[in-house]
Amino acid sequence: MKSGRHARILELISEQSIETQDDLLNCLKRDGYKATQATISRDIKDLRLVKALDSDGKYRYMSPAKIKMKKIKS
């Protein structure tokens, strides 16, 4: 269950701009996952997600690997 939720979180943050834990929680609930804000907070820590500035000038959750790739391409 946890690994499935983690995989979905990584998909979500790569597919769309997720700016808050609440945004992420709502997306997961829409997809049928049961979670709380505390669960999402732990997942973010486990996955080592960070908030980084995107091309629209907004901060969104990203994986550190994605940020490294963006820097390499720049």
N, CA, C and O atoms as a MOPAC input file, in Angstrom:
PM7 MOZYME 1SCF
protein

 N      0.81900 1    -1.18800 1     0.00000 1
 C      0.00000 1     0.00000 1     0.00000 1
 C      0.86800 1     1.25900 1     0.00000 1
 O      0.65200 1     2.17400 1    -0.79400 1
 N      1.85500 1     1.29100 1     0.90600 1
 C      2.73600 1     2.44400 1     0.99900 1
 C      3.54900 1     2.60300 1    -0.28400 1
 O      3.69200 1     3.71400 1    -0.79400 1
 N      4.07400 1     1.51300 1    -0.80000 1
 C      4.89000 1     1.60700 1    -2.01100 1
 C      4.04800 1     2.04500 1    -3.20700 1
 O      4.53000 1     2.78200 1    -4.06800 1
 N      2.80200 1     1.59900 1    -3.26400 1
 C      1.90000 1     2.03300 1    -4.32800 1
 C      1.58900 1     3.51600 1    -4.23200 1
 O      1.53600 1     4.21800 1    -5.24200 1
 N      1.38400 1     3.98600 1    -3.00500 1
 C      1.11200 1     5.40600 1    -2.79000 1
 C      2.34600 1     6.23200 1    -3.14700 1
 O      2.23100 1     7.29100 1    -3.76300 1
 N      3.51900 1     5.74600 1    -2.76000 1
 C      4.75300 1     6.44700 1    -3.09600 1
 C      4.93400 1     6.53800 1    -4.60800 1
 O      5.31200 1     7.58600 1    -5.13100 1
 N      4.66800 1     5.45500 1    -5.29800 1
 C      4.79900 1     5.45100 1    -6.76000 1
 C      3.82600 1     6.46100 1    -7.37100 1
 O      4.17900 1     7.18300 1    -8.30300 1
 N      2.61200 1     6.50800 1    -6.84600 1
 C      1.61700 1     7.44100 1    -7.38000 1
 C      2.00900 1     8.88600 1    -7.09000 1
 O      1.79600 1     9.76300 1    -7.92700 1
 N      2.57600 1     9.14000 1    -5.91900 1
 C      3.03900 1    10.49000 1    -5.58600 1
 C      4.10000 1    10.93700 1    -6.58900 1
 O      4.05200 1    12.06300 1    -7.08400 1
 N      5.04900 1    10.06700 1    -6.88700 1
 C      6.09600 1    10.40900 1    -7.85700 1
 C      5.50400 1    10.67400 1    -9.23300 1
 O      5.95300 1    11.57700 1    -9.93900 1
 N      4.50200 1     9.89500 1    -9.61800 1
 C      3.82900 1    10.13600 1   -10.89600 1
 C      3.13200 1    11.49300 1   -10.88600 1
 O      3.24900 1    12.26900 1   -11.83400 1
 N      2.41100 1    11.76800 1    -9.81300 1
 C      1.65600 1    13.01700 1    -9.72600 1
 C      2.55800 1    14.24200 1    -9.81200 1
 O      2.25500 1    15.18800 1   -10.53900 1
 N      3.66400 1    14.22600 1    -9.07500 1
 C      4.52700 1    15.41500 1    -9.08500 1
 C      5.26500 1    15.57500 1   -10.40700 1
 O      5.72500 1    16.67000 1   -10.73000 1
 N      5.38000 1    14.50000 1   -11.17200 1
 C      6.01200 1    14.62900 1   -12.48600 1
 C      4.99700 1    15.04800 1   -13.55000 1
 O      5.36900 1    15.63100 1   -14.56900 1
 N      3.72300 1    14.75300 1   -13.31600 1
 C      2.66800 1    15.05300 1   -14.29300 1
 C      2.04800 1    16.43800 1   -14.12600 1
 O      1.58300 1    17.03800 1   -15.09500 1
 N      2.04300 1    16.93500 1   -12.90200 1
 C      1.37400 1    18.21400 1   -12.65400 1
 C      2.06400 1    18.99000 1   -11.55900 1
 O      2.89500 1    18.45900 1   -10.82200 1
 N      1.71000 1    20.24000 1   -11.46600 1
 C      2.30400 1    21.10500 1   -10.44700 1
 C      1.57300 1    20.90000 1    -9.12600 1
 O      0.40900 1    21.27300 1    -8.98300 1
 N      2.26100 1    20.31300 1    -8.17700 1
 C      1.71000 1    20.08800 1    -6.83500 1
 C      2.43100 1    21.06400 1    -5.91300 1
 O      3.61800 1    20.90400 1    -5.62800 1
 N      1.69700 1    22.08200 1    -5.44900 1
 C      2.31500 1    23.14000 1    -4.65600 1
 C      2.21700 1    22.92800 1    -3.14500 1
 O      3.05000 1    23.43000 1    -2.39100 1
 N      1.19900 1    22.18300 1    -2.70500 1
 C      0.99500 1    22.01900 1    -1.26000 1
 C      0.70100 1    20.56100 1    -0.91600 1
 O      0.35600 1    19.75400 1    -1.78000 1
 N      0.84600 1    20.25200 1     0.35900 1
 C      0.48600 1    18.91500 1     0.82500 1
 C     -1.00000 1    18.68100 1     0.61600 1
 O     -1.41800 1    17.56200 1     0.31700 1
 N     -1.79100 1    19.71400 1     0.76900 1
 C     -3.23300 1    19.59100 1     0.57000 1
 C     -3.55300 1    19.24800 1    -0.89000 1
 O     -4.43600 1    18.43200 1    -1.15700 1
 N     -2.83700 1    19.87000 1    -1.83400 1
 C     -3.00400 1    19.53000 1    -3.25800 1
 C     -2.71800 1    18.05000 1    -3.48100 1
 O     -3.46800 1    17.34900 1    -4.16100 1
 N     -1.62300 1    17.59600 1    -2.89700 1
 C     -1.22000 1    16.20300 1    -3.05300 1
 C     -2.23900 1    15.26400 1    -2.42000 1
 O     -2.59800 1    14.24500 1    -3.01000 1
 N     -2.69800 1    15.59600 1    -1.24200 1
 C     -3.69900 1    14.78200 1    -0.55300 1
 C     -4.98000 1    14.68200 1    -1.37800 1
 O     -5.55500 1    13.60000 1    -1.50100 1
 N     -5.42600 1    15.79500 1    -1.94000 1
 C     -6.64900 1    15.79100 1    -2.75500 1
 C     -6.48700 1    14.93200 1    -4.00600 1
 O     -7.41300 1    14.21300 1    -4.38100 1
 N     -5.33500 1    14.99400 1    -4.65100 1
 C     -5.08000 1    14.16200 1    -5.83600 1
 C     -5.09700 1    12.68100 1    -5.47000 1
 O     -5.66500 1    11.86100 1    -6.19100 1
 N     -4.47300 1    12.35000 1    -4.35200 1
 C     -4.44300 1    10.94700 1    -3.92800 1
 C     -5.84600 1    10.45100 1    -3.57200 1
 O     -6.22200 1     9.33500 1    -3.93200 1
 N     -6.60400 1    11.26700 1    -2.87900 1
 C     -7.97200 1    10.87700 1    -2.51800 1
 C     -8.81900 1    10.68200 1    -3.76700 1
 O     -9.61800 1     9.74900 1    -3.84100 1
 N     -8.64400 1    11.56300 1    -4.75000 1
 C     -9.37400 1    11.43800 1    -6.01800 1
 C     -9.03300 1    10.11400 1    -6.71400 1
 O     -9.87100 1     9.52400 1    -7.39600 1
 N     -7.79400 1     9.66200 1    -6.53000 1
 C     -7.34400 1     8.40100 1    -7.12800 1
 C     -7.68000 1     7.17900 1    -6.26900 1
 O     -7.32000 1     6.05600 1    -6.62300 1
 N     -8.36600 1     7.39100 1    -5.14500 1
 C     -8.80400 1     6.27600 1    -4.31500 1
 C     -7.88600 1     5.89500 1    -3.17600 1
 O     -8.11400 1     4.88000 1    -2.51700 1
 N     -6.84600 1     6.68900 1    -2.92500 1
 C     -5.93800 1     6.40500 1    -1.81100 1
 C     -6.48600 1     7.04800 1    -0.54900 1
 O     -6.97700 1     8.17700 1    -0.57800 1
 N     -6.39900 1     6.32400 1     0.55600 1
 C     -6.80200 1     6.86100 1     1.84700 1
 C     -5.53800 1     7.32400 1     2.55400 1
 O     -4.60800 1     6.54500 1     2.76200 1
 N     -5.51400 1     8.59300 1     2.91900 1
 C     -4.33100 1     9.14300 1     3.57900 1
 C     -4.75100 1    10.36600 1     4.38700 1
 O     -5.82400 1    10.93200 1     4.17700 1
 N     -3.89700 1    10.75300 1     5.30000 1
 C     -4.09200 1    11.96500 1     6.08900 1
 C     -2.94200 1    12.91600 1     5.77500 1
 O     -1.98100 1    12.54200 1     5.10200 1
 N     -3.04800 1    14.13200 1     6.26400 1
 C     -1.96700 1    15.09400 1     6.06300 1
 C     -0.67900 1    14.58400 1     6.69700 1
 O      0.40300 1    14.78000 1     6.14300 1
 N     -0.78400 1    13.93500 1     7.84800 1
 C      0.40600 1    13.38600 1     8.51500 1
 C      1.06100 1    12.30600 1     7.65900 1
 O      2.28700 1    12.23100 1     7.57300 1
 N      0.24200 1    11.47500 1     7.03100 1
 C      0.76600 1    10.43300 1     6.14100 1
 C      1.50400 1    11.06400 1     4.97200 1
 O      2.59500 1    10.62100 1     4.61400 1
 N      0.91600 1    12.09800 1     4.37300 1
 C      1.52700 1    12.78300 1     3.24000 1
 C      2.85300 1    13.41700 1     3.66500 1
 O      3.84100 1    13.36100 1     2.93200 1
 N      2.86200 1    14.00700 1     4.83200 1
 C      4.08100 1    14.62100 1     5.35500 1
 C      5.20300 1    13.58300 1     5.49000 1
 O      6.34500 1    13.84700 1     5.11500 1
 N      4.87100 1    12.40500 1     6.02500 1
 C      5.86900 1    11.33200 1     6.15400 1
 C      6.31400 1    10.83500 1     4.77700 1
 O      7.49700 1    10.56500 1     4.56400 1
 N      5.37200 1    10.71500 1     3.85100 1
 C      5.71100 1    10.27000 1     2.49700 1
 C      6.68800 1    11.24000 1     1.83300 1
 O      7.64800 1    10.81900 1     1.18800 1
 N      6.44000 1    12.52100 1     1.99200 1
 C      7.32000 1    13.54200 1     1.41400 1
 C      8.72100 1    13.39900 1     1.99100 1
 O      9.71100 1    13.50200 1     1.26800 1
 N      8.79900 1    13.16300 1     3.28600 1
 C     10.09900 1    12.96800 1     3.93700 1
 C     10.75400 1    11.68100 1     3.44200 1
 O     11.94000 1    11.68400 1     3.11100 1
 N     10.00600 1    10.58900 1     3.38800 1
 C     10.54300 1     9.30000 1     2.92900 1
 C     11.07400 1     9.37500 1     1.49800 1
 O     12.11100 1     8.79600 1     1.17500 1
 N     10.34100 1    10.09900 1     0.64800 1
 C     10.72500 1    10.21600 1    -0.76000 1
 C     11.76200 1    11.31800 1    -0.99900 1
 O     12.27200 1    11.48700 1    -2.10700 1
 N     12.05600 1    12.06100 1     0.07000 1
 C     13.01700 1    13.17100 1     0.01300 1
 C     12.63200 1    14.22400 1    -1.02700 1
 O     13.48000 1    14.77300 1    -1.73100 1
 N     11.33800 1    14.48200 1    -1.09800 1
 C     10.86300 1    15.49400 1    -2.03300 1
 C     11.22500 1    16.87500 1    -1.51000 1
 O     11.30700 1    17.10300 1    -0.30300 1
 N     11.43500 1    17.77400 1    -2.43300 1
 C     11.76300 1    19.15100 1    -2.07900 1
 C     10.85700 1    20.08100 1    -2.87300 1
 O     10.30000 1    19.70000 1    -3.90200 1
 N     10.72100 1    21.28900 1    -2.38500 1
 C      9.99500 1    22.30500 1    -3.14100 1
 C     11.03200 1    23.10100 1    -3.92200 1
 O     12.02400 1    23.57200 1    -3.36600 1
 N     10.78400 1    23.24300 1    -5.21100 1
 C     11.70200 1    23.97900 1    -6.06900 1
 C     10.89700 1    24.88700 1    -6.99000 1
 O      9.73300 1    24.62500 1    -7.29200 1
 N     11.53700 1    25.94600 1    -7.41900 1
 C     10.91200 1    26.91100 1    -8.30900 1
 C     10.76600 1    26.30600 1    -9.69400 1
 O     11.73500 1    25.80800 1   -10.26700 1
 N      9.54200 1    26.35000 1   -10.23800 1
 C      9.32800 1    25.80600 1   -11.58100 1
 C      9.38600 1    26.93300 1   -12.61200 1
 O      9.62400 1    28.08900 1   -12.26100 1
 N      9.17200 1    26.60100 1   -13.85500 1
 C      9.27900 1    27.58300 1   -14.93700 1
 C      8.19800 1    28.66300 1   -14.87200 1
 O      8.33200 1    29.71100 1   -15.50300 1
 N      7.13300 1    28.41300 1   -14.11400 1
 C      6.06100 1    29.39700 1   -13.94500 1
 C      6.31600 1    30.34100 1   -12.76900 1
 O      5.50100 1    31.21900 1   -12.48700 1
 N      7.43300 1    30.16200 1   -12.09400 1
 C      7.75200 1    31.00100 1   -10.94900 1
 C      7.04900 1    30.60000 1    -9.67300 1
 O      6.98700 1    31.38400 1    -8.72500 1
 N      6.51500 1    29.38200 1    -9.63300 1
 C      5.84200 1    28.87400 1    -8.43500 1
 C      6.66900 1    27.74200 1    -7.84200 1
 O      7.38500 1    27.03900 1    -8.55500 1
 N      6.56100 1    27.57700 1    -6.53000 1
 C      7.24300 1    26.47500 1    -5.87000 1
 C      6.35000 1    25.24600 1    -5.91300 1
 O      5.15700 1    25.32600 1    -5.62000 1
 N      6.92800 1    24.11600 1    -6.27700 1
 C      6.18900 1    22.86400 1    -6.36700 1
 C      7.07700 1    21.73600 1    -5.87700 1
 O      8.30100 1    21.86300 1    -5.82200 1
 N      6.43700 1    20.62600 1    -5.52000 1
 C      7.20200 1    19.45800 1    -5.08000 1
 C      7.88600 1    18.81000 1    -6.27200 1
 O      7.29800 1    18.65300 1    -7.34200 1
 N      9.15400 1    18.43500 1    -6.06100 1
 C      9.93700 1    17.73400 1    -7.06900 1
 C     10.83300 1    16.72400 1    -6.36400 1
 O     11.14500 1    16.85400 1    -5.18000 1
 N     11.23300 1    15.72200 1    -7.12500 1
 C     12.20500 1    14.77400 1    -6.57800 1
 C     13.59400 1    15.35500 1    -6.81900 1
 O     13.80500 1    16.04200 1    -7.81900 1
 N     14.54000 1    15.09500 1    -5.92700 1
 C     15.89900 1    15.61100 1    -6.11300 1
 C     16.51200 1    15.17800 1    -7.44400 1
 O     17.28400 1    15.93300 1    -8.03500 1
 N     16.18700 1    13.98700 1    -7.92300 1
 C     16.72600 1    13.50800 1    -9.19800 1
 C     16.25200 1    14.40000 1   -10.34400 1
 O     17.02300 1    14.68800 1   -11.26000 1
 N     15.01900 1    14.83000 1   -10.30600 1
 C     14.46600 1    15.69400 1   -11.35000 1
 C     15.16900 1    17.04700 1   -11.34600 1
 O     15.43500 1    17.61100 1   -12.40800 1
 N     15.46900 1    17.56900 1   -10.16300 1
 C     16.14700 1    18.85600 1   -10.05600 1
 C     17.55500 1    18.74600 1   -10.63000 1
 O     18.00500 1    19.64300 1   -11.34300 1
 N     18.25900 1    17.64400 1   -10.32300 1
 C     19.60300 1    17.43100 1   -10.87500 1
 C     19.56000 1    17.40500 1   -12.39100 1
 O     20.40900 1    18.00600 1   -13.04900 1
 N     18.56800 1    16.70600 1   -12.95400 1
 C     18.45200 1    16.61800 1   -14.40200 1
 C     18.20700 1    17.98500 1   -15.02400 1
 O     18.74100 1    18.28000 1   -16.09300 1
 N     17.40500 1    18.82500 1   -14.36900 1
 C     17.12600 1    20.16200 1   -14.86500 1
 C     18.40300 1    20.98500 1   -14.88600 1
 O     18.63700 1    21.74800 1   -15.82400 1
 N     19.23900 1    20.83400 1   -13.84700 1
 C     20.49100 1    21.59400 1   -13.77700 1
 C     21.46600 1    21.14400 1   -14.86100 1
 O     22.17400 1    21.96500 1   -15.44400 1
 N     21.50200 1    19.85300 1   -15.12600 1
 C     22.39500 1    19.31000 1   -16.15000 1
 C     22.00000 1    19.83500 1   -17.52700 1
 O     22.86300 1    20.16700 1   -18.34000 1
 N     20.69200 1    19.90900 1   -17.78700 1
 C     20.19400 1    20.36300 1   -19.08200 1
 C     20.40900 1    21.85700 1   -19.28900 1
 O     20.49500 1    22.31300 1   -20.42900 1
 N     20.49700 1    22.62900 1   -18.20100 1
 C     20.65200 1    24.08100 1   -18.30900 1
 C     22.02800 1    24.47900 1   -18.76700 1
 O     22.31300 1    25.66800 1   -18.90600 1

